[in-house]
Amino acid sequence: MSNERPRGRGPMGHGPVMAGEKAKDFKSSMKKLIQFMSTSKYMFRLIAMLVFAIAGTAFNIVGPTILGDATTEIFEGLIKKISGTGGIDFDKIISTLTMLLGLYLLSACFSFVQGFIMTGVANDVTYSLRKDISKKINRMPLKYFESRTHGEILSRVTNDIDTLGQSLNQSITQLITSVTTLIGVLIMMLRISGWMTLAALCILPISMGLIGSIMKRSQKYFQSQQKFLGEINGQVEEVFSGHNIVKVFNKEESVIHEFEETNKKLYDSAWKSQFFSGMMMPIMQFIGNLGYVMVALLGGYLTIKGSIQVGQIQSFFQYIRSFTQPIQQIAQVGNMLQQSAAAGERVFEFLEEEEEDQNVKDAVNVAKLNGNVEFENVSFGYNKDQIIINDFSAKVQEGKKIAIVGPTGAGKTTMIKLLMRFYDVNAGVIKVDGHDLRAFNRNELREMFGMVLQDTWLFNGTIMENIRYGRLDATDEEVIEAAKAAHAHHFIMTQPDGYQMTLNEETSNISQGQKQLLTIARAILADPKILILDEATSSVDTRTEIQIQKAMDHLMSGRTSFVIAHRLSTIKNADLILVMKDGDIIEQGNHDELLAANGFYSNLYNSQFERAEAV
């Protein structure tokens, strides 16, 4: 029974968390993130980072005041020299500047240390989350993966965690330094002159109002930009992966037209978002310059009155520049925290998904089991209101070869999924040697089974490593014997590096049928008590199929085997054939008995035979 899920655009089924995407529940997401980082593993380093960040920023804030003192000393020295009452005290100036240089070096060292600590924390967080997700995946039910695209799941491990790590690394230190700078600079400005500080603060509501207005307008265009960028990436990935299909159906013009439409939408949204974003800096500079003019006039007046010194005006100008910058940075931090919350929400949502019960109390030991399988009144549906297996009953003796046949959608593969406990039955029971499947630990239960599926799965590694995946402690000689039994040895030895040839996505000199031979060799090496073959020979030619069938007969000898096949000629020697239709067993018996019954199986077999004759 095929359980089709909606397919996305390959790995682009769900893209990364983009700028502007917000969490559904910001407070809850941030609370979970803070709880995750509040363990002793991170807390000490976070406190140390906080201390270093504040210290580094504080030393930096004092700098303009000291530089202002040096300027005042030079100005007063010049006045004394002109009036003939003295001159410039260069020793004092050098001493002041040396102290300033020392402060800046100390500030840089503190900032370096806090950056080093925060980078370590952010990387540890992403490492721990990836580790947790990796473990979580192995505990999750198959239904989760069959109801979502591969790209959506992949994005949790890659894009979401990367976004979370990067935004954490930038936002926490940025927030601390910006708030410290803002408070420190405000104190230093008030220390110089309350009136000048008031004049400088008057420009803030204007600038913040304009920035808020621009950001509000640009936000929707940034969101559109990311949306259409995702569509563009999806189209490109989809077209390249199916380029031969596009050419076969002469759809090049249609593909180009679709791409150009999306690309134009991306261009329009990107142009508008960049235009509004680009307006912010000139507006801020213009308003900032107005503020400088106001402060310069007021500062000059206060200097003439003798309320402040010349060097303090210079210090104040530097503080104004330092005051507006952290305000912008805090706004950026707000956006980064939104990204962190959105990414964190998706990661923690994944970690909180329902899990399979891996272990049970007083679990049955699989070591002494023989492989007798019994289905008793089994009923099942992927959705409880849509039952697809109705009152299924069958007894399978150990060492027997059982074939399950029937039209597409009859429930054949679903029965295998129930047997492997990828899903649990809605009603009834499945037993192995008289024990309910739910009385086994899942991982121990699955150690009893070996599977060869229609879709081959080979990982990036050598041929030797791919076959050894069936039993990791197998020797090279045992791997080679398994390959010989699967009739794969000959073609392996014709490869450039034989068993040491690396398989990857670019491996084009191995056919689909040869890949299937490798998966069969893997199953032979595993030597399971119960063997499941789901269309295992569908990808090989007739001659190779005969060779594999001989190897399979040898492999299945004395071992309980379930064979799902559409080509009925491959299961004629099965001990028992179960004929399924609409979730029920409608016929059972061996090949000769079912042909003699002249029923549904007979019609299926004869129709295939007639098609073969016609060919």
Summary of the structure (lengths in Angstrom):
residues: 615
radius of gyration: 36.2
end to end distance: 27.9
largest distance: 130.0
contacts: 1919
relative contact order: 0.09
helix: 66%
strand: 10%
